[in-house]
Amino acid sequence: MKGQTLIELLLAIGLTAIILPAILTGLVASRSGKAQQNQRLEAVALLKEAQEAVRNVREKDWNTFAVNGTFYPEIAVDNSWKLTLCSPCPTINGFTRQVVISDVYRDPTSGVIVLTPGTLDPSTKKVVTTVLWSSPTASSVTSTTYIARLDNITYTETLGLAIPPADFDLGTTTGITVTKTLDGEFVLSSGTQGSDWCKPKDPTEL
């Protein structure tokens, strides 16, 4: 009986040595996995909020939005969203959000978005939104979207720093003179005098 008891004890110790580490590993993995899952759920919520902030900035002013770089969303003084240049992006509650805005190129024939070389699309921007965290395990969630301007205006009005800009040189003009004033205004006229567009004349009287 004494020998049998000793054998049973050795078997119990051996089985415990084999099973216990596996059980402990499973418990630890389950606990850390739950924490990581909670982090991922919060990161996805922050990602969606950042995407909404990007759309709000686009709707307010395309020219303010359509600047290449790495930004993070934050609330402005007027309680609206704004994108601030990262230097670097701040970490809040263990999460770091960044929004990378870059140019979009299209195939000149089909209009499909392509990598360079291609034709620059001034009315579309590529936006890569990422949320990163380091605890309990370093990870991240990322989303890539293409944002287009709502009014689809290709050209931006400027103060006429070019003399004259290329837009006024296109095509063939007959009897039209392009003149730039001191304040940057461009005057289209049939001579040295500017035309009064509010009082058009009969072509037979010219």
Z-matrix of the N, CA and C atoms (Angstrom, degrees):
N
C 1 1.466
C 2 1.525 1 110.99
N 3 1.369 2 115.63 1 -40.03
C 4 1.460 3 118.60 2 -179.34
C 5 1.526 4 110.80 3 -63.31
N 6 1.301 5 116.03 4 -40.73
C 7 1.461 6 118.86 5 178.87
C 8 1.513 7 112.13 6 -67.07
N 9 1.333 8 116.57 7 -38.37
C 10 1.459 9 120.47 8 178.44
C 11 1.516 10 111.07 9 -65.15
N 12 1.322 11 117.30 10 -40.80
C 13 1.469 12 121.47 11 178.11
C 14 1.521 13 110.87 12 -62.42
N 15 1.308 14 116.80 13 -40.51
C 16 1.468 15 120.58 14 179.35
C 17 1.527 16 111.04 15 -63.94
N 18 1.347 17 115.60 16 -40.24
C 19 1.466 18 119.10 17 178.98
C 20 1.524 19 110.53 18 -65.36
N 21 1.335 20 117.57 19 -42.57
C 22 1.476 21 121.36 20 178.87
C 23 1.531 22 110.68 21 -62.34
N 24 1.322 23 115.45 22 -39.83
C 25 1.468 24 119.43 23 178.94
C 26 1.517 25 111.23 24 -63.91
N 27 1.339 26 115.92 25 -42.47
C 28 1.473 27 119.41 26 179.14
C 29 1.530 28 111.07 27 -65.22
N 30 1.340 29 116.22 28 -38.36
C 31 1.467 30 119.29 29 177.59
C 32 1.527 31 111.19 30 -64.52
N 33 1.336 32 116.35 31 -41.97
C 34 1.464 33 120.23 32 179.48
C 35 1.527 34 111.32 33 -63.11
N 36 1.333 35 115.20 34 -42.38
C 37 1.477 36 119.14 35 178.72
C 38 1.533 37 110.22 36 -64.34
N 39 1.337 38 117.03 37 -41.28
C 40 1.455 39 120.23 38 -179.70
C 41 1.517 40 112.74 39 -64.81
N 42 1.353 41 115.39 40 -44.44
C 43 1.467 42 119.04 41 178.86
C 44 1.534 43 110.98 42 -64.45
N 45 1.322 44 115.63 43 -39.67
C 46 1.469 45 119.28 44 178.42
C 47 1.528 46 110.75 45 -62.81
N 48 1.320 47 116.74 46 -41.71
C 49 1.464 48 120.96 47 180.00
C 50 1.529 49 111.67 48 -63.73
N 51 1.336 50 116.09 49 -28.51
C 52 1.467 51 119.69 50 -179.35
C 53 1.528 52 111.01 51 -85.49
N 54 1.309 53 117.39 52 -43.65
C 55 1.465 54 121.82 53 -171.89
C 56 1.523 55 112.29 54 -82.33
N 57 1.338 56 116.87 55 -39.83
C 58 1.464 57 119.88 56 -173.63
C 59 1.529 58 113.26 57 -59.85
N 60 1.346 59 120.26 58 -45.99
C 61 1.479 60 118.50 59 177.93
C 62 1.525 61 113.29 60 -59.13
N 63 1.352 62 115.75 61 -37.41
C 64 1.465 63 118.36 62 179.23
C 65 1.523 64 111.20 63 -65.83
N 66 1.335 65 116.10 64 -40.59
C 67 1.465 66 119.67 65 178.93
C 68 1.519 67 110.93 66 -64.85
N 69 1.332 68 116.82 67 -44.80
C 70 1.467 69 120.59 68 -179.92
C 71 1.524 70 111.20 69 -64.10
N 72 1.331 71 116.76 70 -40.59
C 73 1.472 72 120.04 71 178.27
C 74 1.520 73 111.08 72 -62.18
N 75 1.343 74 115.74 73 -41.99
C 76 1.461 75 119.77 74 178.10
C 77 1.512 76 112.52 75 -63.40
N 78 1.334 77 116.81 76 -40.29
C 79 1.463 78 120.23 77 179.26
C 80 1.521 79 111.51 78 -65.39
N 81 1.340 80 115.91 79 -42.92
C 82 1.467 81 119.75 80 179.24
C 83 1.521 82 110.91 81 -64.96
N 84 1.347 83 116.52 82 -43.89
C 85 1.462 84 120.03 83 -179.98
C 86 1.524 85 111.12 84 -64.15
N 87 1.325 86 115.78 85 -39.25
C 88 1.468 87 119.49 86 179.17
C 89 1.515 88 111.16 87 -64.91
N 90 1.324 89 115.60 88 -40.17
C 91 1.470 90 119.14 89 -179.43
C 92 1.521 91 111.20 90 -67.64
N 93 1.335 92 117.66 91 -46.80
C 94 1.469 93 120.46 92 179.77
C 95 1.522 94 111.23 93 -68.61
N 96 1.343 95 116.69 94 -34.02
C 97 1.459 96 119.81 95 178.09
C 98 1.514 97 112.32 96 -64.53
N 99 1.311 98 116.91 97 -37.73
C 100 1.459 99 120.94 98 177.19
C 101 1.527 100 110.65 99 -64.63
N 102 1.331 101 115.96 100 -43.54
C 103 1.465 102 119.80 101 178.24
C 104 1.523 103 111.38 102 -63.61
N 105 1.344 104 116.64 103 -40.69
C 106 1.464 105 120.68 104 179.25
C 107 1.524 106 111.15 105 -66.40
N 108 1.324 107 115.96 106 -37.11
C 109 1.457 108 120.11 107 177.89
C 110 1.527 109 110.72 108 -63.88
N 111 1.327 110 116.72 109 -41.36
C 112 1.468 111 120.33 110 177.20
C 113 1.524 112 111.23 111 -63.53
N 114 1.324 113 116.89 112 -39.70
C 115 1.463 114 120.96 113 177.44
C 116 1.526 115 110.75 114 -63.56
N 117 1.321 116 116.10 115 -41.21
C 118 1.471 117 119.84 116 -178.93
C 119 1.529 118 111.09 117 -66.29
N 120 1.336 119 116.74 118 -39.74
C 121 1.463 120 119.83 119 178.42
C 122 1.527 121 110.81 120 -62.84
N 123 1.325 122 116.61 121 -41.95
C 124 1.469 123 119.97 122 178.40
C 125 1.522 124 110.80 123 -67.71
N 126 1.342 125 117.04 124 -36.79
C 127 1.467 126 120.68 125 179.21
C 128 1.520 127 111.13 126 -65.39
N 129 1.324 128 117.48 127 -39.61
C 130 1.469 129 121.09 128 178.46
C 131 1.528 130 110.29 129 -63.66
N 132 1.334 131 116.82 130 -39.99
C 133 1.468 132 119.94 131 177.65
C 134 1.528 133 110.81 132 -63.66
N 135 1.335 134 117.24 133 -41.44
C 136 1.461 135 120.87 134 177.62
C 137 1.525 136 111.38 135 -66.49
N 138 1.334 137 116.47 136 -34.53
C 139 1.462 138 120.82 137 178.19
C 140 1.526 139 110.70 138 -64.37
N 141 1.326 140 117.03 139 -45.20
C 142 1.460 141 120.86 140 179.47
C 143 1.526 142 110.94 141 -64.97
N 144 1.321 143 116.83 142 -37.58
C 145 1.461 144 119.99 143 177.98
C 146 1.524 145 110.63 144 -64.35
N 147 1.342 146 116.97 145 -40.72
C 148 1.466 147 120.76 146 178.17
C 149 1.525 148 111.36 147 -64.22
N 150 1.327 149 117.43 148 -39.47
C 151 1.462 150 120.59 149 177.76
C 152 1.526 151 110.96 150 -64.03
N 153 1.318 152 117.04 151 -39.10
C 154 1.463 153 120.36 152 177.32
C 155 1.521 154 110.52 153 -66.23
N 156 1.336 155 117.05 154 -37.65
C 157 1.461 156 120.68 155 177.22
C 158 1.526 157 110.79 156 -62.90
N 159 1.331 158 117.39 157 -40.05
C 160 1.462 159 121.53 158 178.74
C 161 1.524 160 110.31 159 -61.46
N 162 1.312 161 117.25 160 -44.32
C 163 1.466 162 120.69 161 179.97
C 164 1.526 163 111.02 162 -65.41
N 165 1.312 164 117.55 163 -37.94
C 166 1.468 165 120.59 164 178.36
C 167 1.525 166 111.16 165 -63.91
N 168 1.336 167 116.87 166 -42.18
C 169 1.465 168 120.51 167 178.86
C 170 1.518 169 109.87 168 -65.28
N 171 1.337 170 117.13 169 -40.01
C 172 1.467 171 120.67 170 177.73
C 173 1.523 172 111.56 171 -61.19
N 174 1.320 173 116.65 172 -42.17
C 175 1.460 174 120.48 173 -177.86
C 176 1.528 175 111.83 174 -69.05
N 177 1.318 176 117.24 175 -31.21
C 178 1.463 177 120.53 176 179.38
C 179 1.526 178 111.75 177 -70.19
N 180 1.328 179 116.78 178 -47.22
C 181 1.463 180 120.07 179 -176.35
C 182 1.522 181 109.10 180 -163.40
N 183 1.324 182 116.50 181 112.51
C 184 1.458 183 120.84 182 -179.18
C 185 1.526 184 111.42 183 -61.93
N 186 1.325 185 117.70 184 -41.61
C 187 1.460 186 120.64 185 -176.89
C 188 1.522 187 111.89 186 -64.35
N 189 1.331 188 117.13 187 -33.63
C 190 1.460 189 120.22 188 176.18
C 191 1.520 190 111.16 189 -70.90
N 192 1.331 191 116.04 190 -37.37
C 193 1.461 192 121.21 191 -178.66
C 194 1.523 193 112.46 192 -74.42
N 195 1.327 194 117.55 193 -43.42
C 196 1.474 195 122.45 194 -169.25
C 197 1.518 196 112.29 195 -79.47
N 198 1.333 197 116.73 196 56.64
C 199 1.462 198 122.41 197 177.40
C 200 1.528 199 107.39 198 -120.47
N 201 1.313 200 116.93 199 125.04
C 202 1.464 201 120.59 200 -178.30
C 203 1.526 202 110.58 201 -68.75
N 204 1.328 203 115.67 202 143.40
C 205 1.456 204 120.36 203 178.12
C 206 1.513 205 111.21 204 151.33
N 207 1.339 206 115.45 205 -176.29
C 208 1.459 207 122.81 206 177.80
C 209 1.516 208 108.79 207 -110.92
N 210 1.331 209 116.88 208 122.28
C 211 1.454 210 122.54 209 -173.79
C 212 1.527 211 110.60 210 -128.39
N 213 1.332 212 115.34 211 168.71
C 214 1.463 213 120.91 212 169.71
C 215 1.526 214 108.08 213 -132.38
N 216 1.334 215 117.93 214 144.59
C 217 1.467 216 120.63 215 -178.43
C 218 1.526 217 111.53 216 -80.82
N 219 1.319 218 115.92 217 141.23
C 220 1.457 219 121.34 218 174.63
C 221 1.519 220 109.36 219 -152.64
N 222 1.326 221 115.61 220 164.32
C 223 1.457 222 121.61 221 -178.39
C 224 1.530 223 109.30 222 -84.60
N 225 1.339 224 116.29 223 129.76
C 226 1.459 225 121.57 224 179.05
C 227 1.529 226 110.15 225 -81.94
N 228 1.324 227 115.50 226 179.42
C 229 1.465 228 121.32 227 -178.62
C 230 1.514 229 111.07 228 -62.51
N 231 1.337 230 117.56 229 -34.67
C 232 1.465 231 121.37 230 -178.84
C 233 1.529 232 112.52 231 -86.34
N 234 1.357 233 116.50 232 16.84
C 235 1.473 234 123.04 233 178.18
C 236 1.530 235 113.45 234 65.79
N 237 1.315 236 117.40 235 20.86
C 238 1.457 237 121.70 236 174.31
C 239 1.531 238 108.52 237 -106.25
N 240 1.323 239 116.41 238 164.05
C 241 1.459 240 120.49 239 179.71
C 242 1.526 241 110.63 240 -76.47
N 243 1.319 242 115.42 241 148.09
C 244 1.458 243 121.76 242 171.57
C 245 1.519 244 108.40 243 -144.90
N 246 1.327 245 116.31 244 157.63
C 247 1.458 246 122.40 245 178.05
C 248 1.520 247 108.80 246 -107.55
N 249 1.337 248 115.77 247 120.89
C 250 1.460 249 121.73 248 -177.39
C 251 1.522 250 109.66 249 -108.59
N 252 1.329 251 115.91 250 136.17
C 253 1.458 252 121.34 251 -178.00
C 254 1.525 253 110.35 252 -62.95
N 255 1.319 254 116.84 253 133.43
C 256 1.470 255 122.16 254 -179.42
C 257 1.521 256 110.77 255 -77.45
N 258 1.374 257 114.09 256 137.49
C 259 1.459 258 116.93 257 174.76
C 260 1.541 259 112.28 258 -156.92
N 261 1.319 260 120.59 259 55.42
C 262 1.476 261 127.91 260 -6.82
C 263 1.527 262 110.95 261 -88.26
N 264 1.332 263 116.19 262 -174.28
C 265 1.457 264 120.48 263 177.48
C 266 1.529 265 109.65 264 -68.67
N 267 1.333 266 118.10 265 136.81
C 268 1.463 267 120.18 266 -178.39
C 269 1.526 268 112.23 267 -73.44
N 270 1.328 269 116.13 268 156.21
C 271 1.466 270 122.84 269 175.58
C 272 1.523 271 108.86 270 -107.81
N 273 1.328 272 116.34 271 126.28
C 274 1.462 273 122.17 272 -178.21
C 275 1.518 274 108.68 273 -123.60
N 276 1.335 275 115.57 274 122.06
C 277 1.468 276 121.45 275 -179.70
C 278 1.526 277 112.21 276 54.44
N 279 1.322 278 116.38 277 34.59
C 280 1.458 279 120.74 278 177.80
C 281 1.517 280 114.88 279 86.73
N 282 1.324 281 118.17 280 -1.56
C 283 1.464 282 121.86 281 -178.19
C 284 1.536 283 110.12 282 -114.29
N 285 1.326 284 115.41 283 142.23
C 286 1.459 285 121.70 284 175.48
C 287 1.519 286 108.66 285 -120.93
N 288 1.340 287 116.20 286 124.96
C 289 1.472 288 120.86 287 178.86
C 290 1.520 289 109.31 288 -109.41
N 291 1.329 290 115.41 289 137.71
C 292 1.458 291 119.58 290 175.55
C 293 1.520 292 110.03 291 -142.68
N 294 1.321 293 114.50 292 144.19
C 295 1.461 294 122.77 293 -179.91
C 296 1.527 295 107.58 294 -123.45
N 297 1.321 296 116.93 295 115.01
C 298 1.467 297 121.77 296 -178.82
C 299 1.527 298 108.25 297 -103.20
N 300 1.324 299 116.46 298 119.01
C 301 1.464 300 122.82 299 -179.56
C 302 1.527 301 108.83 300 -108.23
N 303 1.342 302 116.37 301 130.63
C 304 1.464 303 120.45 302 -178.61
C 305 1.526 304 110.25 303 -143.49
N 306 1.329 305 115.51 304 168.41
C 307 1.465 306 121.71 305 -177.61
C 308 1.523 307 111.50 306 -72.18
N 309 1.330 308 114.58 307 160.14
C 310 1.465 309 122.58 308 177.06
C 311 1.523 310 108.34 309 -122.72
N 312 1.326 311 115.54 310 135.76
C 313 1.466 312 121.34 311 178.49
C 314 1.521 313 109.48 312 -118.40
N 315 1.313 314 116.28 313 146.28
C 316 1.458 315 121.95 314 -178.80
C 317 1.523 316 110.79 315 -126.30
N 318 1.323 317 114.29 316 152.85
C 319 1.454 318 120.32 317 174.03
C 320 1.524 319 108.24 318 -67.71
N 321 1.330 320 118.92 319 126.16
C 322 1.465 321 120.61 320 -175.31
C 323 1.521 322 114.40 321 -63.44
N 324 1.330 323 117.29 322 -19.50
C 325 1.468 324 120.19 323 -179.16
C 326 1.514 325 112.48 324 -93.51
N 327 1.341 326 116.17 325 -51.61
C 328 1.470 327 120.38 326 -175.58
C 329 1.522 328 113.27 327 -91.80
N 330 1.326 329 117.62 328 -21.60
C 331 1.461 330 120.68 329 -177.32
C 332 1.512 331 113.78 330 80.53
N 333 1.337 332 117.63 331 5.23
C 334 1.467 333 121.97 332 -179.95
C 335 1.525 334 109.23 333 -75.23
N 336 1.334 335 116.35 334 143.11
C 337 1.460 336 121.42 335 178.24
C 338 1.527 337 109.31 336 -66.79
N 339 1.334 338 115.64 337 129.94
C 340 1.463 339 121.52 338 -178.52
C 341 1.519 340 108.80 339 -137.01
N 342 1.337 341 115.12 340 166.67
C 343 1.449 342 120.22 341 169.87
C 344 1.524 343 107.75 342 -78.87
N 345 1.337 344 116.53 343 166.33
C 346 1.456 345 118.85 344 178.28
C 347 1.523 346 109.45 345 -61.99
N 348 1.336 347 121.25 346 146.54
C 349 1.464 348 124.70 347 2.08
C 350 1.524 349 112.26 348 -79.92
N 351 1.301 350 115.05 349 152.37
C 352 1.450 351 122.21 350 179.07
C 353 1.509 352 108.70 351 -177.02
N 354 1.313 353 116.02 352 -177.34
C 355 1.459 354 121.21 353 179.11
C 356 1.526 355 109.17 354 -95.30
N 357 1.316 356 116.91 355 127.05
C 358 1.464 357 121.41 356 -179.46
C 359 1.523 358 110.26 357 -63.04
N 360 1.328 359 116.17 358 130.90
C 361 1.459 360 122.41 359 176.60
C 362 1.527 361 108.03 360 -98.71
N 363 1.338 362 118.54 361 105.37
C 364 1.467 363 120.39 362 -176.75
C 365 1.522 364 113.49 363 -73.92
N 366 1.325 365 117.29 364 -7.48
C 367 1.463 366 120.79 365 -176.61
C 368 1.524 367 113.36 366 -108.34
N 369 1.331 368 118.13 367 10.63
C 370 1.458 369 122.01 368 179.29
C 371 1.524 370 109.66 369 -138.84
N 372 1.336 371 116.18 370 141.61
C 373 1.459 372 121.92 371 176.87
C 374 1.525 373 109.76 372 -130.48
N 375 1.327 374 115.65 373 142.41
C 376 1.459 375 121.52 374 173.95
C 377 1.525 376 108.38 375 -88.89
N 378 1.344 377 116.56 376 129.13
C 379 1.462 378 121.56 377 -177.74
C 380 1.523 379 108.55 378 -124.26
N 381 1.324 380 116.45 379 117.47
C 382 1.464 381 122.51 380 176.81
C 383 1.527 382 107.66 381 -108.75
N 384 1.333 383 116.18 382 112.44
C 385 1.463 384 122.15 383 -178.67
C 386 1.524 385 109.04 384 -103.96
N 387 1.336 386 116.77 385 129.79
C 388 1.460 387 121.83 386 -176.63
C 389 1.523 388 110.40 387 -134.33
N 390 1.330 389 115.72 388 138.94
C 391 1.472 390 122.29 389 172.33
C 392 1.521 391 107.09 390 -120.96
N 393 1.341 392 116.93 391 125.65
C 394 1.461 393 122.12 392 -177.44
C 395 1.521 394 110.05 393 -117.84
N 396 1.345 395 116.94 394 148.93
C 397 1.454 396 121.65 395 172.17
C 398 1.523 397 108.52 396 -148.60
N 399 1.326 398 116.81 397 159.04
C 400 1.473 399 121.41 398 -173.02
C 401 1.522 400 113.77 399 -117.24
N 402 1.333 401 119.23 400 -9.14
C 403 1.461 402 121.33 401 -176.78
C 404 1.525 403 110.07 402 -131.27
N 405 1.347 404 117.62 403 139.98
C 406 1.475 405 128.80 404 -1.30
C 407 1.525 406 114.09 405 -74.72
N 408 1.344 407 116.54 406 -19.60
C 409 1.463 408 121.38 407 176.88
C 410 1.520 409 108.86 408 -133.81
N 411 1.325 410 116.40 409 133.91
C 412 1.463 411 120.64 410 179.82
C 413 1.518 412 110.18 411 -60.50
N 414 1.330 413 116.60 412 125.85
C 415 1.465 414 120.34 413 -178.29
C 416 1.521 415 109.16 414 -159.66
N 417 1.329 416 116.53 415 179.83
C 418 1.455 417 120.97 416 -178.78
C 419 1.516 418 110.25 417 -161.78
N 420 1.328 419 116.21 418 160.04
C 421 1.462 420 122.95 419 170.85
C 422 1.528 421 107.12 420 -126.52
N 423 1.326 422 116.38 421 141.01
C 424 1.466 423 121.45 422 -174.35
C 425 1.518 424 110.22 423 -136.77
N 426 1.329 425 115.17 424 145.67
C 427 1.462 426 121.53 425 176.09
C 428 1.520 427 108.79 426 -139.04
N 429 1.333 428 116.35 427 136.82
C 430 1.467 429 121.77 428 178.25
C 431 1.520 430 109.01 429 -115.25
N 432 1.325 431 115.91 430 126.28
C 433 1.467 432 121.53 431 178.65
C 434 1.523 433 109.14 432 -132.44
N 435 1.338 434 114.88 433 160.29
C 436 1.458 435 121.58 434 175.36
C 437 1.523 436 107.32 435 -116.71
N 438 1.338 437 115.58 436 120.27
C 439 1.461 438 122.20 437 -175.88
C 440 1.524 439 108.74 438 -106.38
N 441 1.340 440 116.75 439 127.91
C 442 1.462 441 121.89 440 178.65
C 443 1.519 442 109.62 441 -111.05
N 444 1.327 443 115.50 442 149.56
C 445 1.464 444 119.03 443 176.94
C 446 1.524 445 108.90 444 -71.36
N 447 1.332 446 115.70 445 145.73
C 448 1.458 447 120.63 446 -174.44
C 449 1.518 448 112.07 447 -73.54
N 450 1.343 449 117.71 448 -41.43
C 451 1.459 450 120.24 449 -176.68
C 452 1.527 451 112.30 450 -85.70
N 453 1.358 452 117.08 451 -12.76
C 454 1.462 453 122.07 452 174.56
C 455 1.519 454 112.57 453 56.71
N 456 1.328 455 116.54 454 42.70
C 457 1.461 456 121.48 455 175.89
C 458 1.523 457 108.37 456 -86.30
N 459 1.315 458 116.38 457 121.07
C 460 1.455 459 119.90 458 -175.67
C 461 1.513 460 112.38 459 -79.57
N 462 1.319 461 117.51 460 -36.04
C 463 1.450 462 120.82 461 -174.77
C 464 1.527 463 110.59 462 -108.48
N 465 1.314 464 116.18 463 143.32
C 466 1.458 465 122.54 464 179.28
C 467 1.515 466 109.40 465 -105.01
N 468 1.319 467 117.22 466 130.83
C 469 1.457 468 121.14 467 179.00
C 470 1.520 469 109.47 468 -69.61
N 471 1.320 470 116.46 469 133.92
C 472 1.461 471 121.25 470 -179.32
C 473 1.517 472 109.03 471 -125.37
N 474 1.327 473 114.81 472 -176.48
C 475 1.467 474 120.15 473 178.54
C 476 1.523 475 111.61 474 -87.98
N 477 1.313 476 116.83 475 10.28
C 478 1.464 477 118.96 476 176.12
C 479 1.503 478 113.37 477 71.92
N 480 1.334 479 116.72 478 48.82
C 481 1.455 480 119.62 479 -178.75
C 482 1.526 481 111.63 480 -71.82
N 483 1.356 482 116.56 481 -26.51
C 484 1.464 483 119.25 482 175.63
C 485 1.520 484 109.39 483 -79.72
N 486 1.341 485 118.36 484 156.46
C 487 1.469 486 121.43 485 -176.29
C 488 1.510 487 109.99 486 -127.20
N 489 1.313 488 120.49 487 101.06
C 490 1.469 489 124.62 488 -27.91
C 491 1.515 490 109.24 489 -82.24
N 492 1.344 491 122.00 490 169.85
C 493 1.466 492 121.50 491 179.13
C 494 1.522 493 110.84 492 -67.17
N 495 1.307 494 114.63 493 159.14
C 496 1.475 495 119.88 494 -174.57
C 497 1.520 496 112.24 495 -61.48
N 498 1.351 497 117.63 496 -26.29
C 499 1.463 498 120.09 497 -178.56
C 500 1.530 499 111.53 498 -59.09
N 501 1.335 500 117.85 499 -32.12
C 502 1.458 501 121.37 500 -176.75
C 503 1.517 502 112.34 501 -85.14
N 504 1.340 503 116.20 502 -9.96
C 505 1.457 504 119.37 503 -177.89
C 506 1.521 505 112.70 504 -95.83
N 507 1.335 506 117.04 505 -5.73
C 508 1.463 507 119.69 506 -176.59
C 509 1.524 508 110.74 507 -73.29
N 510 1.318 509 115.77 508 146.20
C 511 1.461 510 120.19 509 175.84
C 512 1.516 511 112.48 510 76.48
N 513 1.332 512 114.60 511 -167.85
C 514 1.462 513 121.43 512 -178.41
C 515 1.522 514 109.08 513 -118.14
N 516 1.316 515 116.82 514 128.96
C 517 1.468 516 121.31 515 178.78
C 518 1.519 517 109.24 516 -108.01
N 519 1.319 518 115.04 517 144.35
C 520 1.458 519 121.18 518 179.05
C 521 1.521 520 108.75 519 -123.54
N 522 1.315 521 115.52 520 114.87
C 523 1.453 522 119.72 521 178.76
C 524 1.517 523 113.56 522 68.92
N 525 1.317 524 118.19 523 22.62
C 526 1.465 525 121.94 524 -179.57
C 527 1.522 526 108.91 525 -119.62
N 528 1.317 527 115.60 526 132.86
C 529 1.459 528 121.92 527 177.94
C 530 1.520 529 109.35 528 -114.93
N 531 1.343 530 116.60 529 133.13
C 532 1.467 531 122.32 530 177.04
C 533 1.516 532 107.94 531 -101.55
N 534 1.343 533 115.99 532 118.07
C 535 1.452 534 121.42 533 -177.58
C 536 1.529 535 109.79 534 -125.40
N 537 1.323 536 116.12 535 134.45
C 538 1.459 537 121.32 536 178.00
C 539 1.527 538 109.24 537 -101.16
N 540 1.347 539 116.03 538 128.09
C 541 1.462 540 120.50 539 178.31
C 542 1.515 541 109.92 540 -84.47
N 543 1.335 542 116.25 541 174.32
C 544 1.460 543 121.06 542 -177.45
C 545 1.519 544 112.57 543 -65.96
N 546 1.346 545 117.74 544 -29.27
C 547 1.464 546 120.21 545 -178.60
C 548 1.525 547 112.75 546 -89.13
N 549 1.345 548 117.76 547 10.60
C 550 1.452 549 120.88 548 176.23
C 551 1.506 550 114.39 549 93.59
N 552 1.334 551 118.44 550 0.39
C 553 1.458 552 120.93 551 -179.89
C 554 1.524 553 110.03 552 -79.75
N 555 1.345 554 115.78 553 144.78
C 556 1.454 555 120.96 554 176.61
C 557 1.521 556 109.04 555 -107.27
N 558 1.329 557 115.65 556 130.16
C 559 1.464 558 122.05 557 -178.21
C 560 1.515 559 108.54 558 -111.05
N 561 1.331 560 116.07 559 124.54
C 562 1.454 561 121.30 560 175.24
C 563 1.524 562 107.73 561 -100.82
N 564 1.307 563 117.88 562 118.16
C 565 1.460 564 120.36 563 -175.70
C 566 1.523 565 109.62 564 -144.06
N 567 1.329 566 113.53 565 169.26
C 568 1.467 567 119.56 566 179.19
C 569 1.514 568 111.70 567 -91.94
N 570 1.308 569 117.07 568 5.97
C 571 1.452 570 121.12 569 179.95
C 572 1.519 571 108.94 570 -173.16
N 573 1.323 572 115.74 571 -146.78
C 574 1.458 573 119.37 572 179.39
C 575 1.519 574 111.76 573 -78.74
N 576 1.339 575 118.53 574 -19.58
C 577 1.456 576 122.42 575 -179.86
C 578 1.521 577 110.24 576 -94.33
N 579 1.324 578 115.65 577 140.09
C 580 1.451 579 120.21 578 178.14
C 581 1.517 580 111.33 579 -72.54
N 582 1.301 581 116.87 580 150.61
C 583 1.457 582 121.41 581 178.88
C 584 1.521 583 110.24 582 -87.47
N 585 1.336 584 115.64 583 146.85
C 586 1.460 585 121.62 584 176.83
C 587 1.525 586 107.37 585 -96.42
N 588 1.323 587 116.98 586 99.86
C 589 1.452 588 120.83 587 -174.63
C 590 1.528 589 111.55 588 -71.20
N 591 1.319 590 117.04 589 -16.28
C 592 1.468 591 119.83 590 178.43
C 593 1.528 592 111.60 591 -80.99
N 594 1.330 593 117.63 592 -13.38
C 595 1.461 594 121.40 593 -178.75
C 596 1.529 595 109.14 594 -130.19
N 597 1.303 596 117.12 595 71.65
C 598 1.474 597 119.55 596 -178.85
C 599 1.522 598 110.80 597 -65.84
N 600 1.325 599 115.70 598 148.41
C 601 1.465 600 121.60 599 179.80
C 602 1.519 601 110.57 600 -106.74
N 603 1.291 602 114.64 601 157.63
C 604 1.459 603 121.46 602 174.90
C 605 1.512 604 108.19 603 -67.88
N 606 1.349 605 118.51 604 127.96
C 607 1.472 606 120.33 605 -178.04
C 608 1.498 607 113.61 606 -54.48
N 609 1.360 608 118.51 607 -27.61
C 610 1.471 609 120.83 608 -178.95
C 611 1.513 610 111.40 609 -72.27
N 612 1.356 611 116.80 610 -17.21
C 613 1.467 612 119.56 611 -179.08
C 614 1.501 613 112.46 612 -90.70
N 615 1.334 614 117.61 613 -7.66
C 616 1.460 615 119.31 614 -178.50
C 617 1.502 616 111.45 615 -79.44
